[in-house]
Amino acid sequence: MSKGKSTPVLFSIITLFPKMFKGPFADSILKRAQEDELVTIDLYNLRDFAEGKHNITDDEPYGGGVGMVMKPEPMFKAVETIKK
């Protein structure tokens, strides 16, 4: 195995709660991996890709019923943006 500089592994995490991830990534073995440039972790807030005044990312299920479902548009927009 060569001892040259390798390309870091990139993790792109799309979440409604990006602040929840910052602690574990800043205090664990992942912190050392980032410092050693072995991994890169990018956090994306799904609400940043939602539309409307309140950046809503969920909707009622088609046909009614209980619960909520995620809107596909914000997720598709996020993935397309990250891929660029």
mmCIF file of the N, C-alpha and C atoms, coordinates in Angstrom:
data_MODEL
# 
_entry.id   MODEL 
# 
loop_
_atom_site.group_PDB 
_atom_site.id 
_atom_site.type_symbol 
_atom_site.label_atom_id 
_atom_site.label_alt_id 
_atom_site.label_comp_id 
_atom_site.label_asym_id 
_atom_site.label_entity_id 
_atom_site.label_seq_id 
_atom_site.pdbx_PDB_ins_code 
_atom_site.Cartn_x 
_atom_site.Cartn_y 
_atom_site.Cartn_z 
_atom_site.occupancy 
_atom_site.B_iso_or_equiv 
_atom_site.pdbx_formal_charge 
_atom_site.auth_seq_id 
_atom_site.auth_comp_id 
_atom_site.auth_asym_id 
_atom_site.auth_atom_id 
_atom_site.pdbx_PDB_model_num 
ATOM 1   N N  . MET A 1 1  ? 0.852   -1.179 0.000  1.00 0.00 ? 1  MET A N  1 
ATOM 2   C CA . MET A 1 1  ? 0.000   0.000  0.000  1.00 0.00 ? 1  MET A CA 1 
ATOM 3   C C  . MET A 1 1  ? 0.893   1.235  0.000  1.00 0.00 ? 1  MET A C  1 
ATOM 4   N N  . SER A 1 2  ? 0.560   2.200  -0.836 1.00 0.00 ? 2  SER A N  1 
ATOM 5   C CA . SER A 1 2  ? 1.398   3.388  -0.925 1.00 0.00 ? 2  SER A CA 1 
ATOM 6   C C  . SER A 1 2  ? 1.146   4.312  0.257  1.00 0.00 ? 2  SER A C  1 
ATOM 7   N N  . LYS A 1 3  ? 2.170   5.053  0.633  1.00 0.00 ? 3  LYS A N  1 
ATOM 8   C CA . LYS A 1 3  ? 2.065   5.967  1.767  1.00 0.00 ? 3  LYS A CA 1 
ATOM 9   C C  . LYS A 1 3  ? 1.794   7.391  1.314  1.00 0.00 ? 3  LYS A C  1 
ATOM 10  N N  . GLY A 1 4  ? 1.454   7.582  0.044  1.00 0.00 ? 4  GLY A N  1 
ATOM 11  C CA . GLY A 1 4  ? 1.153   8.909  -0.468 1.00 0.00 ? 4  GLY A CA 1 
ATOM 12  C C  . GLY A 1 4  ? -0.184  9.416  0.063  1.00 0.00 ? 4  GLY A C  1 
ATOM 13  N N  . LYS A 1 5  ? -0.438  10.652 -0.200 1.00 0.00 ? 5  LYS A N  1 
ATOM 14  C CA . LYS A 1 5  ? -1.679  11.303 0.233  1.00 0.00 ? 5  LYS A CA 1 
ATOM 15  C C  . LYS A 1 5  ? -2.842  10.722 -0.563 1.00 0.00 ? 5  LYS A C  1 
ATOM 16  N N  . SER A 1 6  ? -3.867  10.246 0.143  1.00 0.00 ? 6  SER A N  1 
ATOM 17  C CA . SER A 1 6  ? -5.033  9.703  -0.537 1.00 0.00 ? 6  SER A CA 1 
ATOM 18  C C  . SER A 1 6  ? -6.159  10.735 -0.541 1.00 0.00 ? 6  SER A C  1 
ATOM 19  N N  . THR A 1 7  ? -7.095  10.531 -1.417 1.00 0.00 ? 7  THR A N  1 
ATOM 20  C CA . THR A 1 7  ? -8.256  11.409 -1.500 1.00 0.00 ? 7  THR A CA 1 
ATOM 21  C C  . THR A 1 7  ? -9.184  11.098 -0.335 1.00 0.00 ? 7  THR A C  1 
ATOM 22  N N  . PRO A 1 8  ? -9.632  12.123 0.394  1.00 0.00 ? 8  PRO A N  1 
ATOM 23  C CA . PRO A 1 8  ? -10.525 11.858 1.528  1.00 0.00 ? 8  PRO A CA 1 
ATOM 24  C C  . PRO A 1 8  ? -11.874 11.324 1.058  1.00 0.00 ? 8  PRO A C  1 
ATOM 25  N N  . VAL A 1 9  ? -12.485 10.507 1.902  1.00 0.00 ? 9  VAL A N  1 
ATOM 26  C CA . VAL A 1 9  ? -13.821 10.011 1.639  1.00 0.00 ? 9  VAL A CA 1 
ATOM 27  C C  . VAL A 1 9  ? -14.797 11.138 1.960  1.00 0.00 ? 9  VAL A C  1 
ATOM 28  N N  . LEU A 1 10 ? -15.728 11.391 1.051  1.00 0.00 ? 10 LEU A N  1 
ATOM 29  C CA . LEU A 1 10 ? -16.685 12.478 1.215  1.00 0.00 ? 10 LEU A CA 1 
ATOM 30  C C  . LEU A 1 10 ? -18.028 11.925 1.665  1.00 0.00 ? 10 LEU A C  1 
ATOM 31  N N  . PHE A 1 11 ? -18.532 12.450 2.775  1.00 0.00 ? 11 PHE A N  1 
ATOM 32  C CA . PHE A 1 11 ? -19.864 12.135 3.259  1.00 0.00 ? 11 PHE A CA 1 
ATOM 33  C C  . PHE A 1 11 ? -20.699 13.403 3.157  1.00 0.00 ? 11 PHE A C  1 
ATOM 34  N N  . SER A 1 12 ? -21.804 13.330 2.420  1.00 0.00 ? 12 SER A N  1 
ATOM 35  C CA . SER A 1 12 ? -22.741 14.447 2.316  1.00 0.00 ? 12 SER A CA 1 
ATOM 36  C C  . SER A 1 12 ? -24.021 14.012 3.007  1.00 0.00 ? 12 SER A C  1 
ATOM 37  N N  . ILE A 1 13 ? -24.345 14.671 4.109  1.00 0.00 ? 13 ILE A N  1 
ATOM 38  C CA . ILE A 1 13 ? -25.500 14.287 4.915  1.00 0.00 ? 13 ILE A CA 1 
ATOM 39  C C  . ILE A 1 13 ? -26.576 15.360 4.780  1.00 0.00 ? 13 ILE A C  1 
ATOM 40  N N  . ILE A 1 14 ? -27.747 14.929 4.323  1.00 0.00 ? 14 ILE A N  1 
ATOM 41  C CA . ILE A 1 14 ? -28.898 15.817 4.202  1.00 0.00 ? 14 ILE A CA 1 
ATOM 42  C C  . ILE A 1 14 ? -29.821 15.493 5.375  1.00 0.00 ? 14 ILE A C  1 
ATOM 43  N N  . THR A 1 15 ? -30.143 16.505 6.169  1.00 0.00 ? 15 THR A N  1 
ATOM 44  C CA . THR A 1 15 ? -30.929 16.275 7.369  1.00 0.00 ? 15 THR A CA 1 
ATOM 45  C C  . THR A 1 15 ? -31.770 17.504 7.707  1.00 0.00 ? 15 THR A C  1 
ATOM 46  N N  . LEU A 1 16 ? -32.802 17.274 8.485  1.00 0.00 ? 16 LEU A N  1 
ATOM 47  C CA . LEU A 1 16 ? -33.579 18.394 9.025  1.00 0.00 ? 16 LEU A CA 1 
ATOM 48  C C  . LEU A 1 16 ? -32.940 18.932 10.300 1.00 0.00 ? 16 LEU A C  1 
ATOM 49  N N  . PHE A 1 17 ? -31.956 18.199 10.840 1.00 0.00 ? 17 PHE A N  1 
ATOM 50  C CA . PHE A 1 17 ? -31.346 18.559 12.117 1.00 0.00 ? 17 PHE A CA 1 
ATOM 51  C C  . PHE A 1 17 ? -29.816 18.570 12.024 1.00 0.00 ? 17 PHE A C  1 
ATOM 52  N N  . PRO A 1 18 ? -29.229 19.479 11.252 1.00 0.00 ? 18 PRO A N  1 
ATOM 53  C CA . PRO A 1 18 ? -27.774 19.474 11.090 1.00 0.00 ? 18 PRO A CA 1 
ATOM 54  C C  . PRO A 1 18 ? -27.000 19.731 12.375 1.00 0.00 ? 18 PRO A C  1 
ATOM 55  N N  . LYS A 1 19 ? -27.553 20.518 13.287 1.00 0.00 ? 19 LYS A N  1 
ATOM 56  C CA . LYS A 1 19 ? -26.843 20.798 14.545 1.00 0.00 ? 19 LYS A CA 1 
ATOM 57  C C  . LYS A 1 19 ? -26.678 19.535 15.388 1.00 0.00 ? 19 LYS A C  1 
ATOM 58  N N  . MET A 1 20 ? -27.583 18.583 15.223 1.00 0.00 ? 20 MET A N  1 
ATOM 59  C CA . MET A 1 20 ? -27.525 17.342 15.993 1.00 0.00 ? 20 MET A CA 1 
ATOM 60  C C  . MET A 1 20 ? -26.264 16.531 15.647 1.00 0.00 ? 20 MET A C  1 
ATOM 61  N N  . PHE A 1 21 ? -25.752 16.691 14.446 1.00 0.00 ? 21 PHE A N  1 
ATOM 62  C CA . PHE A 1 21 ? -24.596 15.923 14.000 1.00 0.00 ? 21 PHE A CA 1 
ATOM 63  C C  . PHE A 1 21 ? -23.266 16.573 14.362 1.00 0.00 ? 21 PHE A C  1 
ATOM 64  N N  . LYS A 1 22 ? -23.271 17.871 14.593 1.00 0.00 ? 22 LYS A N  1 
ATOM 65  C CA . LYS A 1 22 ? -22.011 18.596 14.804 1.00 0.00 ? 22 LYS A CA 1 
ATOM 66  C C  . LYS A 1 22 ? -21.243 18.104 16.022 1.00 0.00 ? 22 LYS A C  1 
ATOM 67  N N  . GLY A 1 23 ? -21.925 17.813 17.106 1.00 0.00 ? 23 GLY A N  1 
ATOM 68  C CA . GLY A 1 23 ? -21.253 17.333 18.323 1.00 0.00 ? 23 GLY A CA 1 
ATOM 69  C C  . GLY A 1 23 ? -20.498 16.036 18.113 1.00 0.00 ? 23 GLY A C  1 
ATOM 70  N N  . PRO A 1 24 ? -21.166 14.986 17.661 1.00 0.00 ? 24 PRO A N  1 
ATOM 71  C CA . PRO A 1 24 ? -20.466 13.716 17.465 1.00 0.00 ? 24 PRO A CA 1 
ATOM 72  C C  . PRO A 1 24 ? -19.320 13.806 16.457 1.00 0.00 ? 24 PRO A C  1 
ATOM 73  N N  . PHE A 1 25 ? -19.483 14.630 15.424 1.00 0.00 ? 25 PHE A N  1 
ATOM 74  C CA . PHE A 1 25 ? -18.432 14.729 14.418 1.00 0.00 ? 25 PHE A CA 1 
ATOM 75  C C  . PHE A 1 25 ? -17.257 15.579 14.895 1.00 0.00 ? 25 PHE A C  1 
ATOM 76  N N  . ALA A 1 26 ? -17.464 16.376 15.944 1.00 0.00 ? 26 ALA A N  1 
ATOM 77  C CA . ALA A 1 26 ? -16.404 17.258 16.435 1.00 0.00 ? 26 ALA A CA 1 
ATOM 78  C C  . ALA A 1 26 ? -15.683 16.682 17.656 1.00 0.00 ? 26 ALA A C  1 
ATOM 79  N N  . ASP A 1 27 ? -16.173 15.581 18.205 1.00 0.00 ? 27 ASP A N  1 
ATOM 80  C CA . ASP A 1 27 ? -15.597 15.076 19.456 1.00 0.00 ? 27 ASP A CA 1 
ATOM 81  C C  . ASP A 1 27 ? -15.197 13.613 19.423 1.00 0.00 ? 27 ASP A C  1 
ATOM 82  N N  . SER A 1 28 ? -15.248 12.972 18.296 1.00 0.00 ? 28 SER A N  1 
ATOM 83  C CA . SER A 1 28 ? -15.026 11.535 18.275 1.00 0.00 ? 28 SER A CA 1 
ATOM 84  C C  . SER A 1 28 ? -13.876 11.181 17.335 1.00 0.00 ? 28 SER A C  1 
ATOM 85  N N  . ILE A 1 29 ? -13.797 9.906  17.026 1.00 0.00 ? 29 ILE A N  1 
ATOM 86  C CA . ILE A 1 29 ? -12.781 9.443  16.089 1.00 0.00 ? 29 ILE A CA 1 
ATOM 87  C C  . ILE A 1 29 ? -12.957 10.118 14.730 1.00 0.00 ? 29 ILE A C  1 
ATOM 88  N N  . LEU A 1 30 ? -14.195 10.527 14.431 1.00 0.00 ? 30 LEU A N  1 
ATOM 89  C CA . LEU A 1 30 ? -14.435 11.244 13.178 1.00 0.00 ? 30 LEU A CA 1 
ATOM 90  C C  . LEU A 1 30 ? -13.741 12.601 13.164 1.00 0.00 ? 30 LEU A C  1 
ATOM 91  N N  . LYS A 1 31 ? -13.572 13.200 14.333 1.00 0.00 ? 31 LYS A N  1 
ATOM 92  C CA . LYS A 1 31 ? -12.833 14.466 14.407 1.00 0.00 ? 31 LYS A CA 1 
ATOM 93  C C  . LYS A 1 31 ? -11.386 14.249 13.965 1.00 0.00 ? 31 LYS A C  1 
ATOM 94  N N  . ARG A 1 32 ? -10.775 13.182 14.483 1.00 0.00 ? 32 ARG A N  1 
ATOM 95  C CA . ARG A 1 32 ? -9.385  12.891 14.103 1.00 0.00 ? 32 ARG A CA 1 
ATOM 96  C C  . ARG A 1 32 ? -9.272  12.566 12.617 1.00 0.00 ? 32 ARG A C  1 
ATOM 97  N N  . ALA A 1 33 ? -10.239 11.829 12.110 1.00 0.00 ? 33 ALA A N  1 
ATOM 98  C CA . ALA A 1 33 ? -10.214 11.485 10.686 1.00 0.00 ? 33 ALA A CA 1 
ATOM 99  C C  . ALA A 1 33 ? -10.314 12.741 9.825  1.00 0.00 ? 33 ALA A C  1 
ATOM 100 N N  . GLN A 1 34 ? -11.117 13.705 10.258 1.00 0.00 ? 34 GLN A N  1 
ATOM 101 C CA . GLN A 1 34 ? -11.223 14.966 9.522  1.00 0.00 ? 34 GLN A CA 1 
ATOM 102 C C  . GLN A 1 34 ? -9.931  15.770 9.631  1.00 0.00 ? 34 GLN A C  1 
ATOM 103 N N  . GLU A 1 35 ? -9.354  15.812 10.825 1.00 0.00 ? 35 GLU A N  1 
ATOM 104 C CA . GLU A 1 35 ? -8.094  16.541 11.018 1.00 0.00 ? 35 GLU A CA 1 
ATOM 105 C C  . GLU A 1 35 ? -6.979  15.936 10.180 1.00 0.00 ? 35 GLU A C  1 
ATOM 106 N N  . ASP A 1 36 ? -6.989  14.605 10.049 1.00 0.00 ? 36 ASP A N  1 
ATOM 107 C CA . ASP A 1 36 ? -5.981  13.916 9.241  1.00 0.00 ? 36 ASP A CA 1 
ATOM 108 C C  . ASP A 1 36 ? -6.336  13.902 7.758  1.00 0.00 ? 36 ASP A C  1 
ATOM 109 N N  . GLU A 1 37 ? -7.430  14.586 7.410  1.00 0.00 ? 37 GLU A N  1 
ATOM 110 C CA . GLU A 1 37 ? -7.908  14.700 6.036  1.00 0.00 ? 37 GLU A CA 1 
ATOM 111 C C  . GLU A 1 37 ? -8.179  13.344 5.397  1.00 0.00 ? 37 GLU A C  1 
ATOM 112 N N  . LEU A 1 38 ? -8.696  12.421 6.203  1.00 0.00 ? 38 LEU A N  1 
ATOM 113 C CA . LEU A 1 38 ? -9.095  11.115 5.695  1.00 0.00 ? 38 LEU A CA 1 
ATOM 114 C C  . LEU A 1 38 ? -10.553 11.115 5.260  1.00 0.00 ? 38 LEU A C  1 
ATOM 115 N N  . VAL A 1 39 ? -11.360 11.962 5.921  1.00 0.00 ? 39 VAL A N  1 
ATOM 116 C CA . VAL A 1 39 ? -12.770 12.093 5.558  1.00 0.00 ? 39 VAL A CA 1 
ATOM 117 C C  . VAL A 1 39 ? -13.147 13.571 5.521  1.00 0.00 ? 39 VAL A C  1 
ATOM 118 N N  . THR A 1 40 ? -14.137 13.865 4.708  1.00 0.00 ? 40 THR A N  1 
ATOM 119 C CA . THR A 1 40 ? -14.752 15.187 4.669  1.00 0.00 ? 40 THR A CA 1 
ATOM 120 C C  . THR A 1 40 ? -16.232 14.972 4.900  1.00 0.00 ? 40 THR A C  1 
ATOM 121 N N  . ILE A 1 41 ? -16.797 15.697 5.848  1.00 0.00 ? 41 ILE A N  1 
ATOM 122 C CA . ILE A 1 41 ? -18.212 15.557 6.167  1.00 0.00 ? 41 ILE A CA 1 
ATOM 123 C C  . ILE A 1 41 ? -18.893 16.897 5.921  1.00 0.00 ? 41 ILE A C  1 
ATOM 124 N N  . ASP A 1 42 ? -19.849 16.887 4.998  1.00 0.00 ? 42 ASP A N  1 
ATOM 125 C CA . ASP A 1 42 ? -20.631 18.083 4.689  1.00 0.00 ? 42 ASP A CA 1 
ATOM 126 C C  . ASP A 1 42 ? -22.062 17.851 5.149  1.00 0.00 ? 42 ASP A C  1 
ATOM 127 N N  . LEU A 1 43 ? -22.577 18.787 5.939  1.00 0.00 ? 43 LEU A N  1 
ATOM 128 C CA . LEU A 1 43 ? -23.954 18.719 6.415  1.00 0.00 ? 43 LEU A CA 1 
ATOM 129 C C  . LEU A 1 43 ? -24.808 19.707 5.644  1.00 0.00 ? 43 LEU A C  1 
ATOM 130 N N  . TYR A 1 44 ? -25.966 19.257 5.210  1.00 0.00 ? 44 TYR A N  1 
ATOM 131 C CA . TYR A 1 44 ? -26.896 20.098 4.469  1.00 0.00 ? 44 TYR A CA 1 
ATOM 132 C C  . TYR A 1 44 ? -28.246 20.074 5.166  1.00 0.00 ? 44 TYR A C  1 
ATOM 133 N N  . ASN A 1 45 ? -28.810 21.239 5.357  1.00 0.00 ? 45 ASN A N  1 
ATOM 134 C CA . ASN A 1 45 ? -30.133 21.351 5.960  1.00 0.00 ? 45 ASN A CA 1 
ATOM 135 C C  . ASN A 1 45 ? -31.172 21.212 4.846  1.00 0.00 ? 45 ASN A C  1 
ATOM 136 N N  . LEU A 1 46 ? -32.028 20.196 4.950  1.00 0.00 ? 46 LEU A N  1 
ATOM 137 C CA . LEU A 1 46 ? -33.023 19.945 3.913  1.00 0.00 ? 46 LEU A CA 1 
ATOM 138 C C  . LEU A 1 46 ? -33.943 21.142 3.720  1.00 0.00 ? 46 LEU A C  1 
ATOM 139 N N  . ARG A 1 47 ? -34.200 21.876 4.786  1.00 0.00 ? 47 ARG A N  1 
ATOM 140 C CA . ARG A 1 47 ? -35.084 23.049 4.673  1.00 0.00 ? 47 ARG A CA 1 
ATOM 141 C C  . ARG A 1 47 ? -34.514 24.117 3.737  1.00 0.00 ? 47 ARG A C  1 
ATOM 142 N N  . ASP A 1 48 ? -33.212 24.143 3.568  1.00 0.00 ? 48 ASP A N  1 
ATOM 143 C CA . ASP A 1 48 ? -32.602 25.108 2.653  1.00 0.00 ? 48 ASP A CA 1 
ATOM 144 C C  . ASP A 1 48 ? -33.006 24.858 1.199  1.00 0.00 ? 48 ASP A C  1 
ATOM 145 N N  . PHE A 1 49 ? -33.519 23.675 0.915  1.00 0.00 ? 49 PHE A N  1 
ATOM 146 C CA . PHE A 1 49 ? -33.892 23.316 -0.450 1.00 0.00 ? 49 PHE A CA 1 
ATOM 147 C C  . PHE A 1 49 ? -35.410 23.278 -0.636 1.00 0.00 ? 49 PHE A C  1 
ATOM 148 N N  . ALA A 1 50 ? -36.139 23.590 0.423  1.00 0.00 ? 50 ALA A N  1 
ATOM 149 C CA . ALA A 1 50 ? -37.597 23.611 0.360  1.00 0.00 ? 50 ALA A CA 1 
ATOM 150 C C  . ALA A 1 50 ? -38.069 25.000 -0.061 1.00 0.00 ? 50 ALA A C  1 
ATOM 151 N N  . GLU A 1 51 ? -39.292 25.054 -0.550 1.00 0.00 ? 51 GLU A N  1 
ATOM 152 C CA . GLU A 1 51 ? -39.833 26.327 -1.006 1.00 0.00 ? 51 GLU A CA 1 
ATOM 153 C C  . GLU A 1 51 ? -40.907 26.811 -0.050 1.00 0.00 ? 51 GLU A C  1 
ATOM 154 N N  . GLY A 1 52 ? -41.283 28.058 -0.217 1.00 0.00 ? 52 GLY A N  1 
ATOM 155 C CA . GLY A 1 52 ? -42.339 28.639 0.592  1.00 0.00 ? 52 GLY A CA 1 
ATOM 156 C C  . GLY A 1 52 ? -41.783 29.412 1.773  1.00 0.00 ? 52 GLY A C  1 
ATOM 157 N N  . LYS A 1 53 ? -42.652 30.139 2.395  1.00 0.00 ? 53 LYS A N  1 
ATOM 158 C CA . LYS A 1 53 ? -42.284 31.014 3.512  1.00 0.00 ? 53 LYS A CA 1 
ATOM 159 C C  . LYS A 1 53 ? -41.660 30.239 4.678  1.00 0.00 ? 53 LYS A C  1 
ATOM 160 N N  . HIS A 1 54 ? -42.171 29.031 4.935  1.00 0.00 ? 54 HIS A N  1 
ATOM 161 C CA . HIS A 1 54 ? -41.720 28.257 6.101  1.00 0.00 ? 54 HIS A CA 1 
ATOM 162 C C  . HIS A 1 54 ? -40.802 27.085 5.743  1.00 0.00 ? 54 HIS A C  1 
ATOM 163 N N  . ASN A 1 55 ? -40.408 26.984 4.496  1.00 0.00 ? 55 ASN A N  1 
ATOM 164 C CA . ASN A 1 55 ? -39.509 25.908 4.045  1.00 0.00 ? 55 ASN A CA 1 
ATOM 165 C C  . ASN A 1 55 ? -39.999 24.529 4.495  1.00 0.00 ? 55 ASN A C  1 
ATOM 166 N N  . ILE A 1 56 ? -41.243 24.228 4.207  1.00 0.00 ? 56 ILE A N  1 
ATOM 167 C CA . ILE A 1 56 ? -41.851 22.979 4.659  1.00 0.00 ? 56 ILE A CA 1 
ATOM 168 C C  . ILE A 1 56 ? -41.344 21.812 3.815  1.00 0.00 ? 56 ILE A C  1 
ATOM 169 N N  . THR A 1 57 ? -40.963 20.730 4.476  1.00 0.00 ? 57 THR A N  1 
ATOM 170 C CA . THR A 1 57 ? -40.408 19.563 3.788  1.00 0.00 ? 57 THR A CA 1 
ATOM 171 C C  . THR A 1 57 ? -41.315 18.339 3.856  1.00 0.00 ? 57 THR A C  1 
ATOM 172 N N  . ASP A 1 58 ? -42.421 18.437 4.574  1.00 0.00 ? 58 ASP A N  1 
ATOM 173 C CA . ASP A 1 58 ? -43.315 17.285 4.662  1.00 0.00 ? 58 ASP A CA 1 
ATOM 174 C C  . ASP A 1 58 ? -44.722 17.672 4.219  1.00 0.00 ? 58 ASP A C  1 
ATOM 175 N N  . ASP A 1 59 ? -45.537 16.648 3.995  1.00 0.00 ? 59 ASP A N  1 
ATOM 176 C CA . ASP A 1 59 ? -46.886 16.863 3.492  1.00 0.00 ? 59 ASP A CA 1 
ATOM 177 C C  . ASP A 1 59 ? -47.766 15.729 4.003  1.00 0.00 ? 59 ASP A C  1 
ATOM 178 N N  . GLU A 1 60 ? -49.060 15.895 3.831  1.00 0.00 ? 60 GLU A N  1 
ATOM 179 C CA . GLU A 1 60 ? -49.998 14.844 4.229  1.00 0.00 ? 60 GLU A CA 1 
ATOM 180 C C  . GLU A 1 60 ? -49.929 13.696 3.230  1.00 0.00 ? 60 GLU A C  1 
ATOM 181 N N  . PRO A 1 61 ? -50.163 12.470 3.685  1.00 0.00 ? 61 PRO A N  1 
ATOM 182 C CA . PRO A 1 61 ? -50.142 11.327 2.762  1.00 0.00 ? 61 PRO A CA 1 
ATOM 183 C C  . PRO A 1 61 ? -51.226 11.441 1.694  1.00 0.00 ? 61 PRO A C  1 
ATOM 184 N N  . TYR A 1 62 ? -50.908 11.012 0.500  1.00 0.00 ? 62 TYR A N  1 
ATOM 185 C CA . TYR A 1 62 ? -51.878 10.995 -0.587 1.00 0.00 ? 62 TYR A CA 1 
ATOM 186 C C  . TYR A 1 62 ? -53.025 10.067 -0.194 1.00 0.00 ? 62 TYR A C  1 
ATOM 187 N N  . GLY A 1 63 ? -54.236 10.542 -0.321 1.00 0.00 ? 63 GLY A N  1 
ATOM 188 C CA . GLY A 1 63 ? -55.388 9.732  0.030  1.00 0.00 ? 63 GLY A CA 1 
ATOM 189 C C  . GLY A 1 63 ? -55.788 9.862  1.486  1.00 0.00 ? 63 GLY A C  1 
ATOM 190 N N  . GLY A 1 64 ? -55.096 10.720 2.229  1.00 0.00 ? 64 GLY A N  1 
ATOM 191 C CA . GLY A 1 64 ? -55.435 10.928 3.636  1.00 0.00 ? 64 GLY A CA 1 
ATOM 192 C C  . GLY A 1 64 ? -54.740 9.933  4.547  1.00 0.00 ? 64 GLY A C  1 
ATOM 193 N N  . GLY A 1 65 ? -55.247 9.835  5.738  1.00 0.00 ? 65 GLY A N  1 
ATOM 194 C CA . GLY A 1 65 ? -54.641 8.942  6.722  1.00 0.00 ? 65 GLY A CA 1 
ATOM 195 C C  . GLY A 1 65 ? -53.786 9.711  7.700  1.00 0.00 ? 65 GLY A C  1 
ATOM 196 N N  . VAL A 1 66 ? -53.268 8.995  8.674  1.00 0.00 ? 66 VAL A N  1 
ATOM 197 C CA . VAL A 1 66 ? -52.467 9.628  9.712  1.00 0.00 ? 66 VAL A CA 1 
ATOM 198 C C  . VAL A 1 66 ? -51.011 9.738  9.272  1.00 0.00 ? 66 VAL A C  1 
ATOM 199 N N  . GLY A 1 67 ? -50.283 10.622 9.926  1.00 0.00 ? 67 GLY A N  1 
ATOM 200 C CA . GLY A 1 67 ? -48.856 10.770 9.682  1.00 0.00 ? 67 GLY A CA 1 
ATOM 201 C C  . GLY A 1 67 ? -48.539 11.791 8.620  1.00 0.00 ? 67 GLY A C  1 
ATOM 202 N N  . MET A 1 68 ? -47.261 11.909 8.348  1.00 0.00 ? 68 MET A N  1 
ATOM 203 C CA . MET A 1 68 ? -46.762 12.845 7.348  1.00 0.00 ? 68 MET A CA 1 
ATOM 204 C C  . MET A 1 68 ? -45.745 12.099 6.486  1.00 0.00 ? 68 MET A C  1 
ATOM 205 N N  . VAL A 1 69 ? -45.558 12.591 5.279  1.00 0.00 ? 69 VAL A N  1 
ATOM 206 C CA . VAL A 1 69 ? -44.553 12.030 4.379  1.00 0.00 ? 69 VAL A CA 1 
ATOM 207 C C  . VAL A 1 69 ? -43.641 13.159 3.903  1.00 0.00 ? 69 VAL A C  1 
ATOM 208 N N  . MET A 1 70 ? -42.433 12.808 3.543  1.00 0.00 ? 70 MET A N  1 
ATOM 209 C CA . MET A 1 70 ? -41.495 13.803 3.039  1.00 0.00 ? 70 MET A CA 1 
ATOM 210 C C  . MET A 1 70 ? -41.847 14.167 1.605  1.00 0.00 ? 70 MET A C  1 
ATOM 211 N N  . LYS A 1 71 ? -41.745 15.444 1.302  1.00 0.00 ? 71 LYS A N  1 
ATOM 212 C CA . LYS A 1 71 ? -41.908 15.893 -0.076 1.00 0.00 ? 71 LYS A CA 1 
ATOM 213 C C  . LYS A 1 71 ? -40.661 15.477 -0.851 1.00 0.00 ? 71 LYS A C  1 
ATOM 214 N N  . PRO A 1 72 ? -40.825 14.952 -2.047 1.00 0.00 ? 72 PRO A N  1 
ATOM 215 C CA . PRO A 1 72 ? -39.629 14.546 -2.797 1.00 0.00 ? 72 PRO A CA 1 
ATOM 216 C C  . PRO A 1 72 ? -38.860 15.725 -3.383 1.00 0.00 ? 72 PRO A C  1 
ATOM 217 N N  . GLU A 1 73 ? -39.529 16.828 -3.674 1.00 0.00 ? 73 GLU A N  1 
ATOM 218 C CA . GLU A 1 73 ? -38.871 17.951 -4.357 1.00 0.00 ? 73 GLU A CA 1 
ATOM 219 C C  . GLU A 1 73 ? -37.669 18.507 -3.597 1.00 0.00 ? 73 GLU A C  1 
ATOM 220 N N  . PRO A 1 74 ? -37.769 18.768 -2.284 1.00 0.00 ? 74 PRO A N  1 
ATOM 221 C CA . PRO A 1 74 ? -36.581 19.281 -1.591 1.00 0.00 ? 74 PRO A CA 1 
ATOM 222 C C  . PRO A 1 74 ? -35.402 18.303 -1.614 1.00 0.00 ? 74 PRO A C  1 
ATOM 223 N N  . MET A 1 75 ? -35.685 17.004 -1.497 1.00 0.00 ? 75 MET A N  1 
ATOM 224 C CA . MET A 1 75 ? -34.601 16.017 -1.511 1.00 0.00 ? 75 MET A CA 1 
ATOM 225 C C  . MET A 1 75 ? -33.943 15.955 -2.889 1.00 0.00 ? 75 MET A C  1 
ATOM 226 N N  . PHE A 1 76 ? -34.747 15.938 -3.946 1.00 0.00 ? 76 PHE A N  1 
ATOM 227 C CA . PHE A 1 76 ? -34.178 15.925 -5.295 1.00 0.00 ? 76 PHE A CA 1 
ATOM 228 C C  . PHE A 1 76 ? -33.338 17.173 -5.547 1.00 0.00 ? 76 PHE A C  1 
ATOM 229 N N  . LYS A 1 77 ? -33.852 18.318 -5.121 1.00 0.00 ? 77 LYS A N  1 
ATOM 230 C CA . LYS A 1 77 ? -33.125 19.578 -5.301 1.00 0.00 ? 77 LYS A CA 1 
ATOM 231 C C  . LYS A 1 77 ? -31.798 19.552 -4.525 1.00 0.00 ? 77 LYS A C  1 
ATOM 232 N N  . ALA A 1 78 ? -31.826 19.014 -3.320 1.00 0.00 ? 78 ALA A N  1 
ATOM 233 C CA . ALA A 1 78 ? -30.608 18.924 -2.506 1.00 0.00 ? 78 ALA A CA 1 
ATOM 234 C C  . ALA A 1 78 ? -29.578 18.020 -3.178 1.00 0.00 ? 78 ALA A C  1 
ATOM 235 N N  . VAL A 1 79 ? -29.999 16.856 -3.620 1.00 0.00 ? 79 VAL A N  1 
ATOM 236 C CA . VAL A 1 79 ? -29.064 15.910 -4.241 1.00 0.00 ? 79 VAL A CA 1 
ATOM 237 C C  . VAL A 1 79 ? -28.474 16.506 -5.513 1.00 0.00 ? 79 VAL A C  1 
ATOM 238 N N  . GLU A 1 80 ? -29.301 17.114 -6.336 1.00 0.00 ? 80 GLU A N  1 
ATOM 239 C CA . GLU A 1 80 ? -28.799 17.711 -7.573 1.00 0.00 ? 80 GLU A CA 1 
ATOM 240 C C  . GLU A 1 80 ? -27.791 18.831 -7.275 1.00 0.00 ? 80 GLU A C  1 
ATOM 241 N N  . THR A 1 81 ? -28.066 19.634 -6.251 1.00 0.00 ? 81 THR A N  1 
ATOM 242 C CA . THR A 1 81 ? -27.153 20.713 -5.877 1.00 0.00 ? 81 THR A CA 1 
ATOM 243 C C  . THR A 1 81 ? -25.826 20.149 -5.378 1.00 0.00 ? 81 THR A C  1 
ATOM 244 N N  . ILE A 1 82 ? -25.891 19.122 -4.539 1.00 0.00 ? 82 ILE A N  1 
ATOM 245 C CA . ILE A 1 82 ? -24.678 18.521 -3.975 1.00 0.00 ? 82 ILE A CA 1 
ATOM 246 C C  . ILE A 1 82 ? -23.841 17.865 -5.074 1.00 0.00 ? 82 ILE A C  1 
ATOM 247 N N  . LYS A 1 83 ? -24.484 17.230 -6.024 1.00 0.00 ? 83 LYS A N  1 
ATOM 248 C CA . LYS A 1 83 ? -23.752 16.562 -7.113 1.00 0.00 ? 83 LYS A CA 1 
ATOM 249 C C  . LYS A 1 83 ? -22.962 17.540 -7.948 1.00 0.00 ? 83 LYS A C  1 
ATOM 250 N N  . LYS A 1 84 ? -23.428 18.784 -8.040 1.00 0.00 ? 84 LYS A N  1 
ATOM 251 C CA . LYS A 1 84 ? -22.707 19.809 -8.811 1.00 0.00 ? 84 LYS A CA 1 
ATOM 252 C C  . LYS A 1 84 ? -21.520 20.218 -8.030 1.00 0.00 ? 84 LYS A C  1 
# 
